[in-house]
């Protein structure tokens, strides 16, 4: 019934093509072995009724990991997004179905562009955005739309307000539940983002509380960022620095879980391009510099990675721990990563290439990462059309 209603609405509204293709080849040299991971990802869909009383979106995704030039592992054709949309009144829109969600600087919720599983959420979404109202609001009640997400719930309210022309304020409440694990986590927080001339700065902080099995939750996370960019200069030079810090558990013997959960964050953006570390029990001092040369954006990034608590684990990007026991070692130094990135656009196409080097610290050497440096590189071609 819902599908037939969507098709009727689609047939009565102008259709807009929405999709893209990405080809990416990623190579990592580690432990005297080379891991080559070529990927082909494509999305094709339609958007109808944009800025109309009724509309919607339907996008299919196919993701393949090519093992050789002449063969491939089985690709997964899946529904990436599919929802119907209705304008309840001016500035108020309701979406029902599967859609992506991206909030703020994506430190907690991101759409994870081009992920194999196509991160999206199944449920209802209410958006309020109109100059007549003092705040803009996004509210949702969903479950993750990826395989293995039965019994998981994700809901929240996200508020935004421009206090001054150069100051943007945000506040939120989110609730993440895993029913089978008796996990009920609330996240409250706020952010202030300032943009003035060539300078930008932001502060973001979150506190988490709730219950996980027989333990209560008391965790926190925060970020500070500052950047200078001379957009009027031909080279468009940029300099930036950032601190990301999220709490870890200080003891397994008490009834309080202090490990921060980064929810559905854009981990790749904030913890290094080699994806060796995630946003749990972690600290990253990140500095970068860049410029535009021959119409190509080039930047170099340095990450100084460490644990917040030596009593907690060293976590992967997907949130699972490495099972590392540092009980007899108080060191927290994970290591340093350097990323060199170049990006160039050709009309509807863009090319990205990157080279990364990770130098292991005390924690990494005691883990499965080992004592040797890790070197990785990638090149990707992307085409988006709308």
C-alpha positions as CSV (number, residue, x, y, z in Angstrom):
1,X,0.0,0.0,0.0
2,X,2.8,2.4,0.9
3,X,4.8,1.6,-2.2
4,X,1.7,2.1,-4.4
5,X,1.0,5.5,-2.8
6,X,4.6,6.5,-3.4
7,X,4.5,5.5,-7.0
8,X,1.3,7.5,-7.5
9,X,2.8,10.6,-6.0
10,X,6.0,10.1,-8.1
11,X,4.0,9.8,-11.3
12,X,2.4,13.2,-10.7
13,X,5.6,15.2,-9.9
14,X,8.7,16.1,-12.0
15,X,11.4,13.5,-11.6
16,X,15.1,14.4,-10.9
17,X,17.8,11.8,-11.4
18,X,20.0,11.4,-8.3
19,X,23.1,9.1,-8.0
20,X,26.7,8.6,-8.7
21,X,29.6,6.1,-9.2
22,X,32.9,5.8,-7.2
23,X,35.9,3.6,-8.2
24,X,38.5,3.4,-5.5
25,X,41.7,1.4,-5.1
26,X,43.3,1.3,-1.6
27,X,46.6,-0.3,-0.8
28,X,48.1,-0.9,2.7
29,X,51.6,-2.2,3.4
30,X,51.7,-3.8,6.9
31,X,53.8,-6.7,8.4
32,X,55.7,-7.2,5.1
33,X,52.3,-7.9,3.4
34,X,50.3,-5.9,1.0
35,X,46.6,-5.6,1.2
36,X,45.0,-4.4,-2.0
37,X,41.3,-3.4,-1.8
38,X,39.7,-2.1,-5.1
39,X,36.1,-1.1,-4.8
40,X,33.3,-0.2,-7.2
41,X,30.2,1.5,-5.7
42,X,27.3,3.0,-7.5
43,X,24.0,4.6,-6.6
44,X,21.0,5.4,-8.9
45,X,17.8,6.9,-7.8
46,X,15.1,9.5,-8.4
47,X,13.9,12.5,-6.4
48,X,10.5,14.0,-6.9
49,X,8.4,16.8,-5.5
50,X,11.3,18.9,-4.1
51,X,9.9,22.0,-2.4
52,X,6.4,20.7,-3.2
53,X,3.6,19.6,-0.7
54,X,4.3,15.9,-1.5
55,X,7.5,14.2,-2.7
56,X,10.0,11.6,-1.9
57,X,13.3,9.9,-2.8
58,X,14.3,6.4,-4.0
59,X,18.0,5.4,-4.3
60,X,19.4,1.9,-4.9
61,X,23.1,1.1,-4.1
62,X,25.4,-1.6,-5.3
63,X,28.8,-2.1,-3.6
64,X,31.5,-4.5,-4.9
65,X,35.0,-5.3,-3.7
66,X,37.0,-6.3,-6.8
67,X,39.5,-9.0,-6.0
68,X,41.1,-8.9,-9.5
69,X,40.6,-7.0,-12.7
70,X,38.7,-10.0,-14.2
71,X,36.6,-11.1,-11.3
72,X,34.7,-9.7,-8.3
73,X,33.2,-10.7,-5.0
74,X,29.4,-10.7,-5.0
75,X,27.9,-7.3,-4.9
76,X,25.1,-6.3,-2.7
77,X,22.2,-4.5,-4.3
78,X,20.3,-2.7,-1.6
79,X,17.9,0.1,-0.9
80,X,20.0,3.0,0.3
81,X,17.2,5.5,0.7
82,X,13.4,5.3,0.1
83,X,11.0,7.7,1.7
84,X,7.9,9.7,1.2
85,X,7.8,13.4,2.2
86,X,5.0,15.7,3.1
87,X,4.9,19.4,3.9
88,X,2.6,19.7,6.9
89,X,2.7,23.5,6.9
90,X,5.2,26.2,5.8
91,X,8.6,25.3,7.1
92,X,7.5,21.9,8.5
93,X,8.2,18.7,6.7
94,X,7.6,15.1,7.6
95,X,9.6,12.2,6.0
96,X,8.6,8.5,6.5
97,X,10.8,5.6,5.3
98,X,14.5,5.1,5.0
99,X,16.8,8.1,4.6
100,X,20.2,9.3,5.6
101,X,20.9,11.7,8.5
102,X,23.8,14.1,8.9
103,X,24.0,16.6,11.8
104,X,26.4,19.4,12.6
105,X,30.1,18.6,12.0
106,X,29.2,14.8,11.9
107,X,31.1,14.0,15.1
108,X,28.0,12.1,16.3
109,X,25.8,11.5,13.3
110,X,26.9,11.3,9.6
111,X,25.6,9.9,6.4
112,X,28.9,8.0,5.9
113,X,29.1,8.8,2.2
114,X,29.9,5.7,0.1
115,X,29.9,3.2,2.9
116,X,29.3,-0.4,1.8
117,X,26.3,-0.7,4.0
118,X,24.9,2.7,2.9
119,X,24.3,4.2,6.3
120,X,20.6,5.2,6.6
121,X,17.8,5.0,9.2
122,X,14.3,3.6,9.0
123,X,11.5,5.6,10.7
124,X,10.0,9.1,10.8
125,X,11.8,12.4,10.5
126,X,10.4,15.8,11.3
127,X,12.1,19.0,10.1
128,X,11.3,22.5,11.1
129,X,13.1,25.3,9.2
130,X,11.6,28.7,8.8
131,X,12.8,32.2,9.5
132,X,9.6,32.8,11.5
133,X,10.7,30.3,14.2
134,X,13.5,31.1,16.7
135,X,15.2,27.7,16.1
136,X,15.5,25.1,13.4
137,X,14.8,21.6,14.5
138,X,15.3,18.0,13.3
139,X,13.6,15.2,15.2
140,X,13.6,11.5,14.4
141,X,12.5,8.1,15.8
142,X,14.2,5.3,13.9
143,X,16.2,2.1,13.8
144,X,19.4,1.7,11.7
145,X,18.6,0.5,8.2
146,X,21.6,-1.8,7.9
147,X,21.7,-5.6,8.2
148,X,21.8,-6.9,11.8
149,X,20.1,-3.9,13.2
150,X,16.9,-5.6,14.5
151,X,16.3,-4.6,18.2
152,X,18.2,-1.4,17.8
153,X,16.6,2.1,18.2
154,X,17.9,5.6,17.5
155,X,15.9,8.8,18.3
156,X,16.6,12.4,19.0
157,X,16.1,16.1,18.7
158,X,18.6,18.5,17.2
159,X,18.2,22.3,17.5
160,X,20.0,25.1,15.6
161,X,20.0,28.8,15.9
162,X,22.0,31.6,14.4
163,X,22.6,34.0,17.4
164,X,24.6,36.4,15.3
165,X,25.5,36.6,11.6
166,X,28.9,34.9,12.5
167,X,27.8,32.7,15.4
168,X,25.8,29.4,15.0
169,X,24.6,27.5,18.1
170,X,23.4,23.9,18.3
171,X,22.0,21.7,21.0
172,X,20.8,18.0,21.0
173,X,19.4,15.0,22.8
174,X,19.9,11.6,21.3
175,X,18.9,8.1,22.5
176,X,20.5,4.9,21.3
177,X,19.2,1.6,22.4
178,X,20.1,-2.1,21.9
179,X,17.3,-4.1,23.4
180,X,19.1,-7.5,23.4
181,X,22.1,-6.1,25.3
182,X,20.0,-4.0,27.8
183,X,21.8,-0.9,26.5
184,X,20.1,2.4,26.8
185,X,22.4,5.4,26.2
186,X,21.3,9.1,26.2
187,X,23.5,11.8,24.7
188,X,23.0,15.5,25.5
189,X,25.3,18.3,24.2
190,X,25.8,21.6,22.5
191,X,28.1,23.3,20.0
192,X,29.1,26.9,19.1
193,X,30.5,27.6,15.6
194,X,32.0,30.9,14.7
195,X,32.9,32.2,11.2
196,X,34.4,35.7,10.8
197,X,36.3,36.8,7.7
198,X,39.2,34.3,7.2
199,X,38.9,32.7,10.6
200,X,36.6,29.9,11.9
201,X,36.4,28.2,15.2
202,X,34.1,25.7,16.9
203,X,33.6,24.1,20.3
204,X,31.5,20.9,20.8
205,X,30.8,18.9,23.9
206,X,28.6,15.9,24.8
207,X,27.7,14.0,28.0
208,X,26.3,10.5,28.0
209,X,24.2,8.7,30.6
210,X,22.0,5.7,30.9
211,X,22.4,2.0,31.6
212,X,24.3,-0.9,30.0
213,X,23.4,-4.3,31.4
214,X,24.2,-3.9,35.1
215,X,26.4,-0.8,34.8
216,X,25.4,2.9,34.6
217,X,26.8,5.1,31.9
218,X,28.7,8.4,32.6
219,X,30.9,9.4,29.6
220,X,31.8,12.6,27.8
221,X,33.4,13.8,24.6
222,X,34.5,17.2,23.3
223,X,36.3,19.0,20.5
224,X,38.0,22.3,19.8
225,X,38.9,23.5,16.3
226,X,40.3,26.7,14.8
227,X,41.1,27.4,11.1
228,X,42.5,30.2,9.0
229,X,41.8,30.3,5.3
230,X,42.6,33.1,2.9
231,X,40.0,32.6,0.2
232,X,40.8,35.8,-1.6
233,X,44.4,34.6,-2.2
234,X,45.0,32.7,-5.5
235,X,46.6,29.8,-3.6
236,X,43.9,29.8,-1.0
237,X,46.2,28.8,1.8
238,X,44.7,27.2,4.9
239,X,46.1,26.4,8.4
240,X,44.2,24.5,11.1
241,X,44.4,22.8,14.5
242,X,42.0,20.6,16.3
243,X,41.7,18.6,19.5
244,X,39.3,15.7,19.8
245,X,39.0,14.0,23.2
246,X,36.5,11.3,24.3
247,X,36.5,9.5,27.7
248,X,37.5,5.9,28.4
249,X,36.7,3.6,31.3
250,X,39.0,4.1,34.3
251,X,38.1,0.8,36.1
252,X,36.3,-2.5,35.3
253,X,35.7,-3.1,39.0
254,X,33.0,-0.4,39.5
255,X,29.4,-0.1,38.3
256,X,30.1,2.9,36.0
257,X,30.9,2.6,32.3
258,X,32.9,5.7,31.3
259,X,33.6,4.8,27.7
260,X,32.2,7.3,25.2
261,X,30.1,6.0,22.3
262,X,30.7,8.0,19.1
263,X,27.3,6.8,17.8
264,X,27.2,7.1,14.0
265,X,30.1,9.6,13.6
266,X,32.3,10.3,10.5
267,X,35.3,8.5,12.1
268,X,37.4,8.6,9.0
269,X,37.3,12.4,9.0
270,X,38.5,12.9,12.5
271,X,40.8,10.0,13.5
272,X,43.1,9.6,10.5
273,X,42.7,8.2,7.0
274,X,44.1,4.8,7.8
275,X,41.1,4.1,10.1
276,X,43.3,2.5,12.8
277,X,41.4,4.2,15.7
278,X,37.9,5.1,16.5
279,X,36.2,7.7,18.7
280,X,36.2,5.7,22.0
281,X,38.7,6.2,24.8
282,X,40.7,8.4,22.4
283,X,42.5,11.7,22.1
284,X,43.8,13.2,18.8
285,X,45.8,16.4,18.3
286,X,45.3,17.2,14.7
287,X,47.1,19.9,12.7
288,X,46.9,20.6,9.0
289,X,48.0,23.0,6.2
290,X,47.0,23.2,2.6
291,X,46.8,25.3,-0.6
292,X,45.5,25.2,-4.1
293,X,48.1,24.5,-6.8
294,X,47.1,24.2,-10.5
295,X,43.4,24.0,-9.5
296,X,44.2,21.1,-7.2
297,X,43.5,21.2,-3.5
298,X,46.5,19.8,-1.6
299,X,46.7,19.3,2.1
300,X,48.9,17.6,4.7
301,X,47.5,16.4,8.0
302,X,49.3,15.3,11.2
303,X,47.6,13.2,13.9
304,X,49.1,12.6,17.4
305,X,46.9,9.7,18.7
306,X,46.7,8.5,22.3
307,X,44.3,6.8,24.7
308,X,42.4,8.8,27.3
309,X,42.6,6.0,29.9
310,X,45.2,3.3,30.0
311,X,42.8,1.1,32.0
312,X,40.4,0.9,29.0
313,X,40.8,-0.8,25.6
314,X,42.2,0.4,22.3
315,X,39.1,0.6,20.0
316,X,38.7,0.1,16.3
317,X,36.6,2.5,14.1
318,X,33.6,0.1,14.3
319,X,33.5,0.4,18.1
320,X,34.9,-3.1,18.9
321,X,37.9,-3.4,21.2
322,X,41.2,-4.9,20.3
323,X,41.3,-6.9,23.5
324,X,44.5,-5.1,24.7
325,X,45.5,-5.4,28.3
326,X,47.5,-2.4,29.4
327,X,47.0,-3.1,33.1
328,X,50.7,-3.2,33.8
329,X,51.6,-0.4,31.5
330,X,50.5,3.2,32.1
331,X,51.5,4.3,28.6
332,X,48.8,5.9,26.4
333,X,50.7,6.8,23.3
334,X,49.1,5.1,20.3
335,X,51.3,6.7,17.6
336,X,51.5,9.4,14.9
337,X,49.9,9.5,11.5
338,X,50.7,11.8,8.5
339,X,48.2,12.1,5.7
340,X,48.9,13.8,2.3
341,X,45.7,14.4,0.3
342,X,45.1,15.9,-3.2
343,X,41.7,16.6,-4.8
344,X,40.9,17.9,-8.2
345,X,37.5,18.4,-10.0
346,X,36.8,18.0,-13.7
347,X,33.2,19.1,-14.2
348,X,31.0,16.3,-12.9
349,X,34.0,14.2,-12.1
350,X,36.5,14.4,-9.2
351,X,39.8,12.7,-8.5
352,X,41.2,12.1,-5.1
353,X,44.5,10.6,-4.1
354,X,46.1,10.1,-0.7
355,X,49.2,8.8,1.0
356,X,49.4,7.9,4.7
357,X,52.1,6.8,7.1
358,X,51.5,5.6,10.7
359,X,54.4,5.4,13.2
360,X,53.3,3.2,16.1
361,X,53.7,4.2,19.7
362,X,53.8,2.1,22.8
363,X,50.1,1.1,22.7
364,X,50.1,0.3,19.0
365,X,53.3,-1.8,19.4
366,X,51.6,-3.9,22.2
367,X,48.5,-4.5,19.9
368,X,48.0,-6.4,16.7
369,X,49.4,-3.3,14.8
370,X,52.9,-4.3,15.7
371,X,56.2,-2.4,15.8
372,X,56.6,-1.6,12.1
373,X,55.3,1.5,10.3
374,X,52.1,1.2,8.3
375,X,51.9,2.8,4.9
376,X,48.7,3.2,2.9
377,X,47.6,4.9,-0.3
378,X,44.6,5.3,-2.4
379,X,43.2,6.8,-5.6
380,X,39.6,7.3,-6.4
381,X,37.4,8.6,-9.2
382,X,34.0,9.8,-8.4
383,X,31.1,11.1,-10.5
384,X,27.9,12.6,-9.0
385,X,24.9,13.7,-10.9
386,X,21.6,15.3,-9.9
